[in-house]
Amino acid sequence: MRLRHKKWAPAIIARHPDTALGPEALEKGLPLFDCLEIGSGRGRFLLEKAKANPTLRFLGIEINYNAFSIAIKKSEDTSYLPTMKNYAFLNVPFAKALPLMAKGSVREIYLNFPDPWPKKRQFKRRLTFPSRLAEYYGLLKKGGKVFFKTDNKDLFSASEQYFAQFGGFAIEFSGIYEADDPSDVMTEFEAKFRGLGQPIYRIVARKE
Ligand SMILES: C[S@@+](CC[C@H](N)C(=O)[O-])C[C@H]1O[C@@H](n2cnc3c(N)ncnc32)[C@H](O)[C@@H]1O
């Protein structure tokens, strides 16, 4: 994601100490979150999910400072702002945050349009690689779910195999996704790809 440095970002972030979290939050200790988005980008998905589910707590982890800043700015738009402030964005690499989170505490994990890492030597970085699935499995409660969406057919097909290889998850859905799940939210990347007429693939996997 190419984003120019945003001059307004530090001031906006400073206005939201409870919902715009940086690396210092890892030292303080993260509170519990019910739902996690890994690579939350510009934040539309997380904010809309939080607004629709005021009793759940949502965390978006995003490595890119500008994308994180845009999400925080978006949260100032009253149409997005849940009255409960039941969300936070965390600006760190997800690999630093996940090991600090409580095992068996999470209901849902969202992997929305993650980087495809197409070269063989990069496969282990994919968010659906079996070693990552094991990490999500540890974080999820029994019956908790991973929701994965991508426009990348190769990543989708490989991910079907990664889930099969890992075991442990029951696959509730795997295939072309027609955006027909009323509990789902279209992400910024998804809107772009759907606008280009590209098929979107989805896997929904439940921890058994
Ligand atoms: C292709 S974008 C998708 C953004 C958003 N989920 C969407 O669907 O619109 C992938 C996002 O993952 C973020 N990302 C990549 N590596 C990450 C990491 N190690 N930790 C946290 N976020 C990461 C990128 O900065 C980028 O915002």
The ligand as a MOL file (V3000), in Angstrom:
LIG
                    3D

  0  0  0     0  0            999 V3000
M  V30 BEGIN CTAB
M  V30 COUNTS 27 29 0 0 0
M  V30 BEGIN ATOM
M  V30 1 C -3.3550 -5.4710 0.9140 0
M  V30 2 S -3.5550 -4.5440 2.3670 0 CHG=1
M  V30 3 C -5.2470 -4.9080 2.8760 0
M  V30 4 C -5.7810 -3.8660 3.8130 0
M  V30 5 C -7.2130 -4.1230 4.3310 0
M  V30 6 N -7.2560 -5.3360 5.1350 0
M  V30 7 C -8.2040 -4.1910 3.2070 0
M  V30 8 O -8.6710 -5.2920 2.8880 0
M  V30 9 O -8.5320 -3.1300 2.6580 0 CHG=-1
M  V30 10 C -2.5930 -5.4700 3.5430 0
M  V30 11 C -2.3610 -4.7100 4.8260 0
M  V30 12 O -1.6100 -5.5360 5.7130 0
M  V30 13 C -0.6720 -4.7000 6.3750 0
M  V30 14 N 0.4370 -5.5310 6.8740 0
M  V30 15 C 1.3800 -6.1480 6.1270 0
M  V30 16 N 2.2540 -6.7820 6.9280 0
M  V30 17 C 1.8300 -6.5700 8.2080 0
M  V30 18 C 2.3550 -6.9470 9.4760 0
M  V30 19 N 3.4650 -7.6820 9.5720 0
M  V30 20 N 1.6970 -6.5560 10.5930 0
M  V30 21 C 0.5610 -5.7930 10.4910 0
M  V30 22 N 0.0510 -5.3780 9.3070 0
M  V30 23 C 0.6730 -5.7640 8.1690 0
M  V30 24 C -0.2430 -3.7390 5.2860 0
M  V30 25 O 0.4030 -2.5790 5.7760 0
M  V30 26 C -1.5730 -3.4380 4.6130 0
M  V30 27 O -2.2520 -2.3680 5.2400 0
M  V30 END ATOM
M  V30 BEGIN BOND
M  V30 1 1 1 2
M  V30 2 1 2 3
M  V30 3 1 2 10
M  V30 4 1 3 4
M  V30 5 1 4 5
M  V30 6 1 5 6
M  V30 7 1 5 7
M  V30 8 2 7 8
M  V30 9 1 7 9
M  V30 10 1 10 11
M  V30 11 1 11 12
M  V30 12 1 11 26
M  V30 13 1 12 13
M  V30 14 1 13 14
M  V30 15 1 13 24
M  V30 16 1 14 15
M  V30 17 1 14 23
M  V30 18 2 15 16
M  V30 19 1 16 17
M  V30 20 1 17 18
M  V30 21 2 17 23
M  V30 22 1 18 19
M  V30 23 2 18 20
M  V30 24 1 20 21
M  V30 25 2 21 22
M  V30 26 1 22 23
M  V30 27 1 24 25
M  V30 28 1 24 26
M  V30 29 1 26 27
M  V30 END BOND
M  V30 END CTAB
M  END
